[in-house]
Amino acid sequence: MSVLPGLLRLADAPDGWAGAAAGPAGKRAYGGLLAAQSLAAACRTVEPDRAPTNMHLQFLRGGDAGERVTYRVQPTYDGRTAAARRVDAYEHGRMLTTATVSFATALAGPEHGVRNLPHDPESLPRTGPPGPAPAVPLDEFDIRIADDTVNGAFVRRFWWRVTAELPDEPLLHTLIAVYITDLYGIDPALAVHGHSMRSRSHRSGTTDSSIWFHRPVRAGEWNLLESTSPAAARGRGVITSSLIRADGAVAATLVQEGLMAERVVG
């Protein structure tokens, strides 16, 4: 039985909603789970015809992967076709993240954003994530990574799909996309300089994440997260990414900031 949907379904709590712990206890909570559960909590408070259009989330403190997290949602706006929510995540009274989420009904308008895919993911070796991920049910994902430096700039192409059977729930597929796209998200900024999160040469991790939702995704089909880093300074780097479906349509745009500070010895 698939573990992933259970991680993204929230339980009622006295002051909001509670998200399941992924474990193992004592390890740092996975930021992608906090982001996906924050979005799930916000979605519980709006009408079903209003899909999320964007989410902006700040990581304030690290959490324990073995602890459940409580999500408190504050309505900030409800209009005729749009809504907005603030979501704060707590672990034993300590705020871990704060987020704003915007929603809107679908409207008719011009569309663009279709890309030619660089290669067939089936032709790539099954690599898994760029480093260890003890809090992620990796046996339910097929992950294939192709890094490109041909033109002198580092591009990470992160192909992923869920191999476990999933219910036909569009929101669940969106939550899974949010969940997986934070997996070693800041790593491309380090890779520009020949480093990686896996080597632990630097203190690293996501500090801020924004995502704009354009089109639905199907988590059981191939999706490509294509990432580059336009700038890094002051011990922090920025990643810009496009989430592209198997048909070439851009489903989401992401911008992430992360810590990439040199470790001080002594």
C-alpha positions in Angstrom: 0.0 0.0 0.0 1.3 3.4 -1.0 2.7 5.6 1.9 2.8 8.8 0.0 -0.9 9.8 0.0 -1.1 9.2 3.7 1.7 11.7 4.3 -0.3 14.4 2.4 -3.7 13.8 4.0 -4.3 15.9 7.1 -6.1 15.0 10.3 -8.4 17.4 12.2 -6.7 19.0 15.2 -8.1 21.3 17.9 -6.5 24.4 16.5 -6.2 23.4 12.8 -4.9 20.3 11.0 -2.2 17.8 11.8 0.2 16.4 9.3 1.7 12.9 9.6 5.3 12.5 10.4 7.5 10.8 7.8 10.4 9.8 10.2 12.9 8.7 11.2 12.8 10.4 14.6 15.8 12.6 15.3 16.4 13.4 11.6 15.7 16.8 10.1 12.1 17.2 8.8 11.9 17.2 5.0 11.0 20.7 3.7 9.0 19.3 0.8 6.6 17.6 3.2 6.1 20.8 5.2 5.4 22.7 2.0 3.0 20.1 0.7 1.1 19.8 4.0 0.9 23.6 4.3 -0.7 23.7 0.9 -3.1 20.9 1.8 -4.2 22.8 4.9 -4.9 25.9 3.0 -6.9 24.0 0.4 -9.1 22.7 3.2 -10.5 26.2 3.8 -11.6 27.3 0.3 -14.3 26.2 -2.1 -13.3 23.3 -4.4 -13.7 25.4 -7.6 -10.7 27.6 -6.5 -7.4 26.0 -7.3 -4.1 27.3 -5.9 -2.3 29.7 -8.2 0.8 30.4 -6.1 2.4 29.6 -2.7 5.2 31.5 -1.0 6.8 29.7 2.0 9.6 30.6 4.4 11.5 28.0 6.4 12.1 29.5 9.8 13.3 26.5 11.9 14.2 22.9 11.3 11.8 20.3 12.6 12.1 16.7 13.7 11.1 14.2 11.0 9.6 11.9 13.7 7.1 14.6 15.0 3.7 15.5 13.7 3.2 19.1 12.6 0.1 21.3 13.3 -1.0 23.7 10.6 -3.1 26.8 11.5 -4.8 28.6 8.6 -5.8 32.2 8.7 -8.2 33.5 6.0 -6.9 36.8 4.6 -9.2 37.3 1.6 -12.3 35.8 0.0 -13.6 37.4 -3.2 -15.9 36.4 -6.0 -13.3 34.5 -7.9 -10.2 34.5 -5.7 -9.1 33.8 -2.2 -5.9 34.0 -0.1 -4.7 32.2 3.0 -1.9 32.3 5.5 -0.6 29.0 6.9 1.7 28.6 9.9 3.3 25.3 10.8 4.1 24.4 14.4 5.9 21.6 16.2 5.4 21.6 19.9 4.5 25.3 19.8 7.6 26.2 17.8 6.8 27.8 14.4 8.7 26.0 11.6 7.3 27.6 8.5 4.9 30.4 7.4 3.3 30.6 4.0 0.8 32.5 1.9 -1.4 30.8 -0.7 -3.5 32.3 -3.4 -6.5 30.7 -5.1 -8.6 31.5 -8.1 -11.3 30.0 -10.3 -10.3 29.2 -13.9 -10.8 31.9 -16.4 -10.5 32.0 -20.2 -7.4 33.7 -21.6 -4.4 33.3 -23.9 -2.0 30.5 -23.1 1.7 29.8 -23.8 4.5 27.8 -22.3 5.1 24.6 -24.2 8.7 23.3 -24.4 10.6 20.8 -26.5 11.8 18.1 -24.1 15.5 17.5 -24.2 15.5 13.7 -24.1 13.4 10.7 -23.3 13.6 9.9 -19.5 13.3 6.2 -20.2 16.7 6.4 -21.9 18.4 7.7 -18.7 19.7 5.4 -15.9 17.6 5.3 -12.7 19.7 7.5 -10.4 17.5 8.3 -7.4 18.0 11.7 -5.6 21.3 13.6 -5.5 21.9 12.4 -2.0 20.4 10.4 0.9 16.7 11.1 1.7 15.7 9.0 4.7 12.3 10.8 5.2 11.2 10.2 1.6 9.5 6.9 0.4 11.9 6.5 -2.5 10.6 3.1 -3.4 7.4 4.9 -4.6 9.4 7.2 -7.0 11.3 6.7 -10.2 13.9 9.5 -10.3 16.4 10.1 -13.1 18.8 13.0 -13.1 20.8 14.4 -16.0 23.1 17.3 -15.4 24.1 19.5 -18.3 27.2 21.7 -18.6 27.6 21.7 -22.4 27.0 25.4 -22.8 29.1 26.5 -19.8 26.2 26.9 -17.5 25.0 24.2 -15.1 21.5 22.9 -15.8 19.9 20.1 -13.7 17.2 18.1 -15.3 15.4 16.1 -12.6 12.9 13.6 -14.0 10.4 12.0 -11.6 7.3 10.0 -11.5 5.4 8.1 -8.9 5.4 4.3 -9.4 2.8 3.5 -6.7 -0.8 3.5 -7.6 -2.5 6.8 -6.9 -6.2 7.9 -6.7 -7.5 10.2 -9.4 -7.5 13.3 -7.2 -6.0 16.4 -9.0 -5.1 18.1 -5.7 -3.2 15.1 -4.5 -1.1 15.1 -7.7 -0.4 18.8 -7.2 0.7 18.2 -3.6 3.1 15.4 -4.7 4.6 17.9 -7.2 5.2 20.4 -4.4 6.6 17.6 -2.2 9.2 16.2 -4.6 10.4 19.5 -6.0 12.2 20.5 -2.8 14.4 17.3 -2.9 17.9 18.8 -2.8 16.5 21.9 -4.4 19.5 24.2 -3.6 22.0 21.6 -4.9 22.2 23.2 -8.5 23.6 26.4 -6.9 26.4 24.5 -5.2 27.0 22.5 -8.4 27.9 25.7 -10.3 31.0 25.8 -8.1 31.7 22.1 -8.2 30.1 21.3 -4.8 27.1 19.4 -3.7 24.8 19.0 -0.7 25.8 15.4 -0.4 29.5 16.3 0.2 28.5 18.5 3.2 31.2 21.0 2.2 28.8 23.8 3.0 25.9 24.5 5.3 23.0 24.2 2.9 19.2 24.0 2.8 16.1 25.7 1.5 15.2 29.0 3.2 12.5 30.3 1.0 10.3 28.7 -1.7 7.8 30.2 -4.2 5.8 28.3 -6.7 3.3 29.4 -9.4 0.8 26.8 -10.6 -0.1 27.0 -14.3 -1.5 23.6 -15.3 -2.5 20.4 -13.7 0.1 17.6 -13.3 -0.1 13.8 -13.3 2.3 12.5 -10.7 2.2 9.0 -12.2 3.5 10.3 -15.5 7.0 11.6 -16.2 7.6 15.2 -15.1 10.7 17.2 -15.6 12.1 19.8 -13.1 14.6 21.8 -15.0 16.7 24.1 -12.7 19.4 26.7 -13.0 21.0 29.1 -10.6 21.1 32.8 -11.8 23.0 34.1 -8.8 24.6 33.4 -5.4 26.2 35.7 -2.8 26.3 36.4 0.9 26.1 32.7 1.7 22.9 32.2 -0.2 21.9 31.1 -3.7 18.8 31.3 -5.8 17.4 28.5 -8.0 14.8 29.1 -10.8 13.0 26.0 -12.1 10.3 25.0 -14.6 8.2 21.9 -13.9 7.4 20.5 -17.3 4.9 17.7 -18.1 5.5 14.8 -20.4 3.6 16.6 -23.2 6.0 19.6 -22.9 3.6 22.0 -21.2 5.0 24.0 -18.3 2.9 23.1 -15.3 4.6 25.3 -12.7 7.4 27.8 -12.1 9.5 27.8 -9.0 12.0 30.1 -7.4 13.9 28.9 -4.3 16.5 30.6 -2.1 18.8 28.4 0.0 21.7 28.6 2.4 25.1 27.7 0.9 27.5 29.0 3.5 31.1 27.8 4.0 31.5 25.6 7.1 33.7 27.3 9.8 36.2 24.8 11.2 37.4 25.3 14.8 
